[in-house]
Amino acid sequence: GEDVEQSLFLSVREGDSSVINCTYTDSSSTYLYWYKQEPGAGLQLLTYIFSNMDMKQDQRLTVLLNKKDKHLSLRIADTQTGDSAIYFCAEVLTTDSWGKFQFGAGTQVVVTP
Amino acid sequence: DGGITQSPKYLFRKEGQNVTLSCEQNLNHDAMYWYRQDPGQGLRLIYYSQIVNDFQKGDIAEGYSVSREKKESFPLTVTSAQKNPTAFYLCASRRGLGAKNTEAFFGQGTRLTVV
């Protein structure tokens, strides 16, 4: 497809792991990003991964990249109530010299006690 | 502190009026972007600019205009031609041209409501 796709909603219990999935469009995308948006706020960069990597870990966050399937996932370990937010994945299209970001629609994560 | 600032946080517009949203950055970034966010639709690109006095239309530029007279500033005008302007508007900046210039930094957004 033409769009970056994400599931729209995820509910998770506090203390469990969350996994947010994303499929992207450009098999030659160099950089893939995860952003977090809290209510009424801008987007905050969580992490990014280079396309020559399969995995990146940063404290509670683990990013997995499957280039063959153009699939990106974000795992949040020991999910906390402060993790409730919208999570966006984004790619930078290498075919575009401006380096435009292509965002998914965002996954609303709700953490329940 | 370096960052990107949008103002105002909330803006109300009467039908038929033009309004201008401010975006200022002190990160010395070359590239700046305007996005529109509607519930459940993610971010859609309105305009973007790589250098001073140059900018390009994004996917939904109709009814909007921009200027880039200074590197630090990229104001967005929502004109009366925009039929459904009520939305959350986000400004972003990046270091420069090309995918290797890593992440975009975002402002805190402006919520525009037509009354």
Interface residues (C-beta under 8 A of the other chain):
Chain A: L8 S29 T30 Y31 Y33 Y35 G40 A41 G42 L43 Q44 L45 Y48 F88 V92 L93 T94 S97 W98 G99 K100 F101 F103 G104 A105 G106
Chain B: Q6 A31 Y33 Y35 G40 Q41 G42 L43 L45 Y48 Q50 Q56 G58 L90 A92 R94 L97 G98 A99 K100 N101 T102 E103 A104 F105 F106 G107 Q108 G109 R111
